Amino acid sequence: MDIFDLLIPSAYAQDAAAEPSAFISLLPLIAIFIIFYFLMIRPQMKRAKEHRALVAALNAGDEVVTNGGLLGKIIKVEDSFVDLELTKDVVIKVQRHAVSGLLPKGTV
C-alpha cells in the first residue's frame, strides 16, 4: 500500500445506467423559478396592478404624494396629467403615473 492511496482515493467508473433522468437534473432549476415567482414576480405584479387602479381613480380634491415626495391637492385631472396644488398659488403639472400614493383628507 502506497502513501498516495491513503491520501487520494482511487476513482472508479460508474455504470452508464446510474445516470439521473433529465427531469431530475432540471428539478433544482424548476424549484428556483417557482421560488422566484412567488417571492419576486407575483408581488411586483400585484403592486403594479394596485398602482394602475390608484392612478385610474384619481379625482379633483384628492390629496396625493408623488414619486419625488411632493405633497399636494389635485386641482384638475386630464388624460395623462394632473394639476397639483402644493401651496396657495403654487400649482404644478405632473404626469398621472408619477402619483405614488393617496393621502387621507386633511393631510396637506
N, C-alpha and C positions, 0 to 999 in steps of 0.2 A: 504494500500500500504506500502510495506516494503522498507527500505532504500537500500537493496540489489537489488531490482527491478529497481531502478533508476541508479545504478552503473553498474550492469551487466544485459544486456537484456536477455530475455529468448530465447532459441533456439528451433525452431520448425522444425519438419521433413518436407522434401520436397517430392513431388511426384516422383515416380520412372520414370515417363515419361519425366521428365525435365532433364535427363542426356544428356550431349552432345554426338554427334556421335563420333566414333573412328577417323574419318578423321579430325574433328575439333580439337580433342585433340592432334593429331600429326602435325597439321598445324604449330605451332611455331618451332618444330624441323626441319621440311622441310624448313622453311624460313631461319633458321640459317645455314643449309647446303648450300642453294643457295647463301647466302651472303659469306660464307667461300670460295665457289668455285670461285666466281668472284673476290674476294679481295685477295685470297692467292694462291689457287691451279692453276688457269689459268695463272696468271703472272709468276709463277715459272716454269710452263711447257714451256711457251714462251721463258724465259731466257735460259732454258736448251737446247731448240731447236736451238737458236741463237749461243750458245757456241759450240754445236756439229758441226754446219756449219762453225764456225770460225776455229775450230781445223782441220776439214777436208780440209780447203782451205789454210793451211799453206804452204809457199814456201820458198826456199832459198832466202835470201836477205830481207825478211820481218823483220821489227823491232817490237819487242813484249815486253810485260811486263808479268812476271809470277805471280802466286798466292803469292809468297814470296816477291814480289816487285822488283825483279831483272829486269833490262832493258838490252836488248841486241839485236844483229842481228843474225838471223838464218843462219847458215853456211851449215848445212846438215839436211835433213829431212829423217827419217826412218819410219818404220811401227808404232812403238809406242813411239819413242824417237826423239828429235831434238837436234842437237849440237848448242849451243848458245854462240856467242862470246860477252863477256861482255866488254872487252877492248882488245887492241892489245896483242896477245899471251896468252890471258886468255879465254879458251873455256871450257864450262861445258856441260854436257849431262843432259837434263831434259825430263820428260815424256810429251807427246803431250798435254794431258788434263790439265797439270799444267800451260799452257799458258792461261792467263786470258783476254788479250786484245791485239789488233793490234794498233801500233802507226803510226803516219804519217811519211813518209820518211824524213830522216834528223834529227830526234829527238835525236837519240843516237850519 
